[in-house]
Amino acid sequence: MRLDKYLKVSRLIKRRTVANDACDAGRVLVNDKPQRASYDVKVGDVIEICFGEKSVKAEVLSVQDTIHKDEAGELFRYL
């Protein structure tokens, strides 16, 4: 699954266009490397999103195309 779509489905970022813009700006790191929105997310990847002075790190536990809003937190684990 594409990185921008995964960020939206997992609800780490609310909109896919915002996720795409964040990737283009270099604010999304996967395994400590900046990645494009087209990066193929795999189980075990560590995603870091930089929001201004704060950053959020999460490990990918599962990759699913669609998931219910209540279960979106099961796709990743905060580090």
The 8 nearest C-alpha neighbors of each residue, nearest first, counted from 0:
[[1, 39, 40, 5, 2, 4, 62, 64],
 [0, 2, 39, 37, 4, 38, 3, 40],
 [1, 3, 5, 36, 38, 4, 40, 37],
 [2, 4, 36, 18, 6, 19, 5, 1],
 [5, 3, 7, 1, 6, 2, 15, 8],
 [6, 4, 8, 2, 7, 3, 9, 1],
 [7, 5, 11, 3, 9, 12, 4, 8],
 [6, 8, 10, 4, 5, 12, 15, 9],
 [9, 7, 5, 10, 6, 4, 65, 66],
 [8, 10, 71, 6, 7, 11, 5, 74],
 [11, 9, 7, 12, 8, 13, 6, 71],
 [10, 12, 6, 9, 7, 13, 8, 5],
 [13, 11, 10, 7, 6, 14, 18, 17],
 [12, 14, 10, 7, 11, 15, 17, 6],
 [15, 13, 17, 16, 7, 12, 18, 10],
 [14, 16, 18, 7, 17, 3, 4, 19],
 [15, 17, 19, 18, 14, 20, 3, 21],
 [16, 18, 20, 14, 19, 15, 21, 12],
 [19, 17, 15, 21, 3, 16, 20, 12],
 [18, 20, 16, 22, 17, 3, 21, 36],
 [19, 21, 23, 17, 22, 18, 16, 24],
 [22, 20, 18, 24, 26, 19, 23, 17],
 [23, 21, 19, 25, 27, 35, 24, 20],
 [22, 24, 20, 21, 25, 35, 19, 36],
 [25, 23, 21, 22, 26, 20, 27, 19],
 [26, 24, 22, 23, 33, 27, 21, 34],
 [25, 27, 49, 21, 24, 48, 22, 28],
 [28, 26, 48, 22, 25, 47, 33, 21],
 [29, 27, 33, 32, 47, 31, 46, 34],
 [30, 28, 46, 31, 32, 45, 33, 34],
 [29, 31, 45, 32, 44, 28, 46, 47],
 [32, 30, 28, 29, 33, 47, 45, 46],
 [33, 31, 28, 29, 30, 34, 27, 25],
 [34, 32, 28, 25, 27, 29, 31, 35],
 [35, 33, 28, 32, 29, 38, 22, 27],
 [34, 36, 22, 37, 38, 23, 33, 2],
 [35, 37, 3, 2, 22, 19, 38, 1],
 [36, 38, 1, 35, 2, 39, 3, 34],
 [39, 37, 2, 1, 36, 35, 40, 34],
 [38, 40, 1, 0, 2, 37, 41, 36],
 [41, 39, 0, 2, 1, 38, 44, 42],
 [42, 40, 44, 43, 39, 62, 59, 0],
 [41, 43, 59, 60, 44, 61, 62, 40],
 [42, 44, 59, 58, 41, 60, 45, 61],
 [45, 43, 59, 42, 58, 41, 30, 46],
 [44, 46, 58, 30, 29, 57, 59, 43],
 [47, 45, 29, 57, 56, 28, 58, 44],
 [48, 46, 56, 28, 55, 27, 29, 57],
 [47, 49, 27, 55, 54, 26, 28, 50],
 [48, 50, 54, 26, 53, 51, 27, 55],
 [51, 49, 53, 54, 52, 48, 26, 55],
 [52, 50, 53, 49, 54, 26, 48, 55],
 [51, 53, 50, 54, 49, 55, 48, 26],
 [54, 52, 50, 51, 49, 55, 48, 56],
 [53, 55, 49, 48, 50, 47, 56, 52],
 [54, 56, 48, 47, 49, 57, 53, 77],
 [57, 55, 47, 78, 46, 77, 48, 54],
 [56, 58, 77, 46, 76, 78, 45, 75],
 [57, 59, 45, 76, 75, 44, 43, 46],
 [58, 60, 75, 42, 43, 44, 61, 74],
 [61, 59, 75, 74, 42, 58, 43, 76],
 [60, 62, 74, 42, 59, 63, 75, 73],
 [61, 63, 74, 42, 64, 41, 60, 0],
 [64, 62, 65, 61, 66, 74, 8, 0],
 [65, 63, 66, 62, 8, 0, 5, 4],
 [66, 64, 63, 8, 67, 9, 62, 71],
 [65, 67, 71, 68, 70, 63, 64, 8],
 [66, 68, 70, 69, 71, 65, 8, 9],
 [67, 69, 71, 70, 66, 10, 72, 9],
 [68, 70, 67, 71, 72, 66, 73, 9],
 [69, 71, 67, 72, 68, 73, 66, 74],
 [72, 70, 9, 68, 73, 69, 74, 66],
 [73, 71, 74, 70, 75, 9, 69, 76],
 [72, 74, 71, 75, 70, 76, 60, 61],
 [75, 73, 61, 60, 72, 71, 9, 59],
 [76, 74, 59, 60, 58, 73, 72, 57],
 [75, 77, 58, 57, 78, 59, 60, 74],
 [76, 78, 57, 56, 58, 75, 55, 59],
 [77, 56, 57, 76, 58, 55, 45, 47]]
